[in-house]
């Protein structure tokens, strides 16, 4: 892990400790310490889940995030430094959908380097404490 990721991870661990009474990690042995891994996360909130996953796993995880988050140059530098990979959604800008080839290449590169990558089964963020029912037509792991 690079130094910047480690510092942000320490800060995330503090905030997780500050906001949550306890965090229970079940079956950490199922996530390999080394080598490529794809984490498929079912979530009610991308931000909290990213903080949780990043703070409890002893390895760097590359997250996918909407390219809209990268519009601000300062935020974009921060996200790139953490290894976040932008996803270009049709709803945000249909003209940039071809840039998803870069996203797929970055995902392949992360896995080829033995890194972890996190995907969410739903590409939206909700401020509810429950997950919506998974629809049968949507591929979910």
C-alpha positions, 0 to 999 in steps of 0.5 A: 500500500502506498503512504497516502492510502495508508494515511486515508485508511487510518483517518477512515478507521478513526471515523468508523470508530467514532460513528459506530459502536462496533464493527463486526467482520465476518469470515475475513479469511474469505478475502485473500491477503494477496493476489487479485480479488473482486469484492461484490458489495450489496450496500445501502450507502457507497460512502460508508461501505467504502470506508468500512471495506477500506478500513477493515481489509489489510490491502488496497482496494480500487473502487468504481465511482461515477465520473461526476465525482471527478469534475472538481480537479481537487476531488479528482486528484484525491480520488485518483491518488486513492486508486478510485476508477471513474465510470462514465454513466449515460445518465451523466454524459452520454458523449463520454460513454466511450471512455469506459474502455479506460475504466475496463483497462484500469480494472484489468490493470488493478487485478493484474497487479494483484490488487482488490477491486470493489463493485456494488450490485446497485449503482446508486447511493441511498441514505436508508438503513435497509437495502432494496429488494434485489430485482431478478433481472439484475445480475447480483452476486 
